[in-house]
Amino acid sequence: KHAQAADLLPLGRALGVPAPSASPATPPGSRAGWGTILGEAFQGERMVETIARELAVLASESLLKALGARLAAGAARDGGEVRKLYLRYT
């Protein structure tokens, strides 16, 4: 999700969308518990959803608006699934 958000950032900047604040990821080489891993996954989904929603609102072309809406819906769905997993394992 961080890679997807990074792919969308240049387009967001071109449209004047401020970059969302990212939560710090687990340091490389350290072992995180499931709660941390799922929490980071959920934050990643929220970041992609935020950028995509802004794209859908600010884009002037109908294809970009549709793409942003589709990305936002997918990220919201995925975020909901991650949330369910988190609740199941906590």
N, CA and C of each residue as an Amber inpcrd file, in Angstrom:
protein
   270
   0.8150000  -1.1910000   0.0000000   0.0000000   0.0000000   0.0000000
   0.8550000   1.2490000   0.0000000   1.9930000   1.1800000   0.6460000
   2.8870000   2.3530000   0.6170000   3.3460000   2.6300000  -0.8050000
   3.5830000   1.5770000  -1.5810000   3.9950000   1.7640000  -2.9710000
   2.8560000   2.3520000  -3.7930000   1.6190000   1.9050000  -3.5450000
   0.4800000   2.4660000  -4.2590000   0.3020000   3.9430000  -3.9050000
   0.4340000   4.2630000  -2.6330000   0.3120000   5.6600000  -2.2140000
   1.4050000   6.5000000  -2.8560000   2.6180000   5.9690000  -2.9110000
   3.7270000   6.7060000  -3.5330000   3.4640000   6.9290000  -5.0240000
   2.8400000   5.9610000  -5.6820000   2.5080000   6.1140000  -7.1040000
   1.4780000   7.2240000  -7.3200000   0.5620000   7.3780000  -6.3750000
  -0.4900000   8.3850000  -6.5090000  -0.0550000   9.7830000  -6.0740000
   0.9920000   9.8860000  -5.2630000   1.4040000  11.1860000  -4.7350000
   1.7360000  12.2240000  -5.8010000   2.4840000  11.8990000  -6.8700000
   2.7710000  12.9290000  -7.8710000   1.5070000  13.5030000  -8.5100000
   0.5470000  12.6440000  -8.7860000  -0.7070000  13.1200000  -9.3530000
  -1.4360000  14.0000000  -8.3360000  -1.4260000  13.5780000  -7.0970000
  -2.0510000  14.3770000  -6.0470000  -1.4050000  15.7390000  -5.9150000
  -0.0730000  15.7760000  -5.9600000   0.6370000  17.0600000  -5.8820000
   0.2670000  17.9630000  -7.0580000   0.1710000  17.3610000  -8.2500000
  -0.1920000  18.1410000  -9.4400000  -1.5860000  18.7400000  -9.2960000
  -2.4500000  18.0560000  -8.5530000  -3.8090000  18.5500000  -8.3370000
  -3.9120000  19.4270000  -7.0940000  -2.7910000  19.6010000  -6.3870000
  -2.7900000  20.4440000  -5.1970000  -3.2530000  19.7640000  -3.9290000
  -3.1980000  18.4360000  -3.8980000  -3.6160000  17.6830000  -2.7170000
  -2.4360000  17.5600000  -1.7690000  -2.5940000  17.9420000  -0.5000000
  -1.4850000  17.7670000   0.4430000  -1.2260000  16.2820000   0.7000000
   0.0280000  15.9420000   0.8660000   0.3930000  14.5460000   1.1370000
  -0.0990000  14.1640000   2.5270000  -0.7140000  12.9890000   2.6680000
  -1.1660000  12.5570000   3.9880000   0.0250000  12.2040000   4.8650000
  -0.1580000  12.3690000   6.1560000   0.9260000  11.9960000   7.0620000
   0.9380000  10.4830000   7.1980000   2.1120000   9.9110000   7.1080000
   2.2550000   8.4600000   7.2030000   2.7220000   8.0860000   8.6010000
   2.1460000   7.0190000   9.1160000   2.6050000   6.5290000  10.4030000
   3.9180000   5.7850000  10.2080000   4.7970000   5.8220000  11.1910000
   6.0740000   5.1240000  11.0290000   5.8710000   3.6230000  10.9220000
   6.5610000   3.0190000   9.9880000   6.4750000   1.5740000   9.7980000
   7.3890000   0.8740000  10.7940000   7.1810000  -0.4140000  10.9270000
   8.0500000  -1.2100000  11.7870000   9.4590000  -1.1910000  11.2090000
  10.4720000  -0.9330000  12.0290000  11.8450000  -0.8900000  11.5090000
  12.2370000  -2.2160000  10.8550000  12.9950000  -2.1530000   9.7490000
  13.4280000  -3.3860000   9.0900000  14.2410000  -4.2620000  10.0350000
  14.0130000  -5.5490000   9.9420000  14.7630000  -6.4930000  10.7600000
  14.1420000  -6.7640000  12.1150000  13.1760000  -5.9600000  12.5230000
  12.5360000  -6.2020000  13.8150000  11.2840000  -7.0510000  13.5880000
  10.9000000  -7.7530000  14.6170000   9.7180000  -8.6140000  14.5150000
   8.5450000  -7.9040000  15.1660000   7.5160000  -7.7150000  14.4020000
   6.3180000  -7.0620000  14.9160000   5.2470000  -8.1060000  15.1930000
   4.4220000  -7.8260000  16.1690000   3.3010000  -8.7080000  16.4590000
   2.1890000  -8.5070000  15.4480000   1.2250000  -9.4280000  15.4500000
   0.1170000  -9.3420000  14.5010000  -0.6410000  -8.0380000  14.6410000
  -0.8120000  -7.5640000  15.8530000  -1.5250000  -6.3100000  16.0530000
  -0.8360000  -5.1570000  15.3530000   0.4890000  -5.1120000  15.4380000
   1.2530000  -4.0570000  14.7790000   1.1820000  -4.1860000  13.2740000
   1.3480000  -5.4090000  12.7830000   1.3100000  -5.6470000  11.3350000
  -0.0570000  -5.2590000  10.7650000  -1.1160000  -5.7000000  11.4110000
  -2.4540000  -5.3760000  10.9170000  -2.7520000  -3.8850000  11.0730000
  -2.2420000  -3.2720000  12.1370000  -2.4160000  -1.8280000  12.3150000
  -1.7440000  -1.0460000  11.2000000  -0.5350000  -1.4510000  10.8280000
   0.1780000  -0.7860000   9.7300000  -0.5360000  -1.0120000   8.4060000
  -1.0640000  -2.2140000   8.2040000  -1.8110000  -2.5000000   6.9680000
  -3.0560000  -1.6270000   6.8960000  -3.7460000  -1.4700000   8.0140000
  -4.9480000  -0.6470000   8.0430000  -4.6060000   0.8130000   7.7370000
  -3.5200000   1.3120000   8.3240000  -3.1050000   2.6920000   8.0510000
  -2.7260000   2.8760000   6.5830000  -2.0800000   1.8750000   5.9980000
  -1.7440000   1.9400000   4.5760000  -2.9890000   2.0210000   3.7140000
  -4.0000000   1.2240000   4.0420000  -5.2580000   1.2610000   3.2950000
  -5.9170000   2.6300000   3.4230000  -5.8840000   3.1850000   4.6250000
  -6.4890000   4.5060000   4.8330000  -5.7660000   5.5810000   4.0360000
  -4.4280000   5.4760000   3.9570000  -3.6610000   6.4590000   3.2060000
  -4.0290000   6.3980000   1.7200000  -4.0820000   5.1960000   1.1670000
  -4.4450000   5.0450000  -0.2500000  -5.8690000   5.5450000  -0.4710000
  -6.7770000   5.2180000   0.4330000  -8.1620000   5.6640000   0.2910000
  -8.2570000   7.1890000   0.3080000  -7.5110000   7.8400000   1.2000000
  -7.5260000   9.2990000   1.2860000  -7.0370000   9.9410000  -0.0060000
  -5.9160000   9.4530000  -0.5160000  -5.3660000  10.0030000  -1.7580000
  -6.3400000   9.7760000  -2.9130000  -6.9150000   8.5910000  -2.9940000
  -7.8300000   8.2680000  -4.0910000  -9.1010000   9.1070000  -4.0180000
  -9.6150000   9.3270000  -2.8190000 -10.8170000  10.1660000  -2.6750000
 -10.5330000  11.5940000  -3.1300000  -9.3660000  12.1160000  -2.7580000
  -8.9890000  13.4630000  -3.1960000  -8.8610000  13.5120000  -4.7170000
  -8.2970000  12.4740000  -5.2980000  -8.1800000  12.3940000  -6.7550000
  -9.5650000  12.4430000  -7.3910000 -10.4940000  11.6840000  -6.8480000
 -11.8530000  11.6500000  -7.3960000 -12.5330000  13.0110000  -7.3000000
 -12.2430000  13.7560000  -6.2630000 -12.8730000  15.0630000  -6.0720000
 -12.2120000  16.1320000  -6.9390000 -10.8930000  16.1400000  -6.9930000
 -10.1710000  17.2390000  -7.6260000  -9.8750000  17.0550000  -9.1120000
  -9.9220000  15.8460000  -9.6040000  -9.5930000  15.6120000 -11.0180000
 -10.6380000  16.2710000 -11.9120000 -10.1770000  16.7910000 -13.0270000
 -11.1100000  17.4280000 -13.9650000 -11.5930000  16.4520000 -15.0310000
 -10.8430000  15.4220000 -15.3070000 -11.2330000  14.4440000 -16.3240000
 -12.0810000  13.3420000 -15.7020000 -13.1270000  12.9500000 -16.4160000
 -14.0500000  11.9480000 -15.8860000 -13.3680000  10.5950000 -15.6610000
 -12.4060000  10.2340000 -16.5010000 -11.7040000   8.9570000 -16.3090000
 -10.8880000   8.9690000 -15.0220000 -10.2270000  10.0890000 -14.7150000
  -9.4710000  10.1750000 -13.4600000 -10.4080000  10.1660000 -12.2560000
 -11.5480000  10.8170000 -12.3890000 -12.5260000  10.7900000 -11.2960000
 -12.9970000   9.3580000 -11.0380000 -13.2850000   8.6400000 -12.1120000
 -13.7390000   7.2520000 -11.9740000 -12.6460000   6.3700000 -11.3770000
 -11.4080000   6.5820000 -11.8260000 -10.2890000   5.8150000 -11.2780000
 -10.1260000   6.0980000  -9.7850000 -10.1600000   7.3530000  -9.4050000
 -10.0410000   7.7080000  -7.9900000 -11.1450000   7.0880000  -7.1560000
 -12.3780000   7.1440000  -7.6580000 -13.5060000   6.5560000  -6.9290000
 -13.3400000   5.0470000  -6.7890000 -12.8750000   4.3990000  -7.8760000
 -12.6770000   2.9420000  -7.8250000 -11.5660000   2.5650000  -6.8500000
 -10.4630000   3.3260000  -6.8810000  -9.3680000   3.0650000  -5.9450000
  -9.8150000   3.2850000  -4.5000000 -10.5710000   4.3560000  -4.2610000
 -11.0470000   4.6430000  -2.9050000 -11.9600000   3.5390000  -2.4010000
 -12.8640000   3.0750000  -3.2560000 -13.7800000   2.0040000  -2.8550000
 -13.0150000   0.7200000  -2.5450000 -12.0330000   0.3940000  -3.3790000
 -11.2370000  -0.8050000  -3.1310000 -10.4290000  -0.7100000  -1.8550000
  -9.8320000   0.4460000  -1.6110000  -9.0450000   0.6260000  -0.3910000
  -9.9380000   0.5850000   0.8460000 -11.1320000   1.1590000   0.7490000
 -12.0700000   1.1070000   1.8790000 -12.4800000  -0.3390000   2.1730000
 -12.7420000  -1.0900000   1.1130000 -13.1070000  -2.5090000   1.2750000
 -11.9580000  -3.2770000   1.9210000 -10.7440000  -3.0800000   1.3980000
  -9.5840000  -3.7810000   1.9370000  -9.3140000  -3.3750000   3.3830000
  -9.4760000  -2.0900000   3.6770000  -9.2950000  -1.6170000   5.0470000
 -10.2890000  -2.2600000   5.9910000 -11.5190000  -2.4340000   5.5230000
 -12.5280000  -3.1120000   6.3440000 -12.1630000  -4.5590000   6.6230000
 -11.6100000  -5.2260000   5.6200000 -11.1800000  -6.6180000   5.8090000
 -10.0120000  -6.7090000   6.7850000  -9.0740000  -5.7690000   6.6860000
  -7.9460000  -5.7570000   7.6280000  -8.4620000  -5.5100000   9.0450000
  -9.4320000  -4.6090000   9.1660000 -10.0160000  -4.3230000  10.4860000
 -10.6610000  -5.5740000  11.0750000 -11.3960000  -6.3340000  10.2500000
 -12.0180000  -7.5740000  10.7130000 -10.9480000  -8.5520000  11.2100000
  -9.8590000  -8.6920000  10.4510000  -8.7640000  -9.5710000  10.8760000
  -8.1820000  -9.1220000  12.2020000  -7.9820000  -7.8160000  12.3400000
  -7.4160000  -7.2630000  13.5750000  -8.3290000  -7.6040000  14.7540000
  -9.6150000  -7.3780000  14.6000000 -10.5590000  -7.6660000  15.6760000
 -10.6120000  -9.1510000  15.9960000 -10.4380000  -9.9630000  14.9810000
 -10.4750000 -11.4180000  15.1730000  -9.2540000 -11.9040000  15.9600000
  -8.0840000 -11.2960000  15.7180000  -6.8550000 -11.7620000  16.3460000
  -6.4990000 -11.0210000  17.6210000  -7.3140000 -10.0710000  18.0420000
  -7.0170000  -9.3720000  19.3030000  -7.9780000  -9.7660000  20.3830000
